Amino acid sequence: MIRTILLLVSLFALGGCDWMPGKPNPDSKWREASETSDFAILYRQNCLGCHGIGQVVSGSIAMDNPTYLSVVPREVLLNVISNGVPSTAMPGFSAAVGGTLTGEQIEILTNGILAKKPAAQPSPLPPYAADPGDPARGATVFAASCASCHGNTGDGGEKAGSVINPAYLDLVSNQYLRTVVIAGRPDLGCPDFTARTPGKPLSNEEVADVTAWLISNRRNEFGKPHAPAQPPLP
């Protein structure tokens, strides 16, 4: 009898806690961050707080914005996730720059985001990146295409807030301003370049010009316009 009891105790000990009621679901067990290969989990843990998706609205452009996905090159998206964007709140996620994601996980994020790219795309698309245009012409474009929501001076209207607020302009890059001019923020009711003026998509030149006007509104801590960038010394 004693031998039987000892045998049963040994079997229970070898079985650990897996036999007990309340056994944890295998999916809830702790794993190394590098072991996660599910796009939804990776996006929720690393991207959703800043970039909304679906019904979730966040501070920056959503990664299911159809026009954004149509215009952004894959290599640009991969590089931004890997290395971040200097002087903005966008960090790099690769281990090489102090991030926590492996190269494989960054590929999973990139591919998962681009999987939402629509089959039908606006045409013709402005290039994702280009030099800023003329801010004086951009003021005219803004008045015709944006002022009805953001106010005549860009500092806010009845339908939308300021796009020249110094804190906002300090948080975003010049490329981000161009991207929003092209892709809009449909999650916030802001249309893309095809619908800012009904029946008249913004041209490449107009996109560049209104981006330049937005950039020209950057101010330093004393409220003065930023000095133009100086060419490097020979």
C-alpha positions, 0 to 999 in steps of 0.5 A: 500500500505504501509503495502504491502511494509513493508511486502515485506521488512520484507520478504526480510530481513528474507531471508537474502542474499540468494535470491540475484544474486552472491549467493556463492556456498554452497561448497565454504562456510567457514567450521571448519577444523574439518568438512572436511571429503573428502580425496582429500581435506584433502590430498591437504591441509595437505600432497600434499606440501611434498608428491606428488600424480599423476602428482604432484612431491614433495620433499618427497616420493609420497603417491601413490608409489606402492611399498611403499604402498605394504610394509608400515604397516597400523599402521605405516602409521597411527602413522606417520600421527598422531605423525610425525617423530622426527628430520625430517620435518614430523610433527604430525597432531593429536591434541595430538601433536599440530596438527589440524586433528581429529582422524576421519580425520587421519583415512580418510587420512590413508584409502584413501592413502592405497586405492591406494595399488596395488593388484599385489605386488612385491614378496618377499617384504623386511620388511618395517623396519630392522636394518642397515646392513654392510656399507662396503658391502653396498658400493659394493651394491651401486656401482653395483646398484646405482652408474650409476645414483648417481655417484661412490661416491654417490655425484651425476652423470649425471642422478641424484643428490647426496644421501650423501649431508649433508643437505639431510641426515640431513633432512631424517631419517634412516627409510626414507633412507631404504624406498627409497632404497626399494620403489625408487622414480619413480616420479623422475625416481628412480626405486624400489628394483626390478629394480635397477639392471635389472633381479636382485632384491635387497635381504633383506641383500643388502637393509640393507647394502646399507641403512647402507652405506647411514647412514655412510655418515652422517656428523656433522657441522665440516664435520666429521662422526657422532660418533657411538651411545653409549650404555646407562650407566648401 
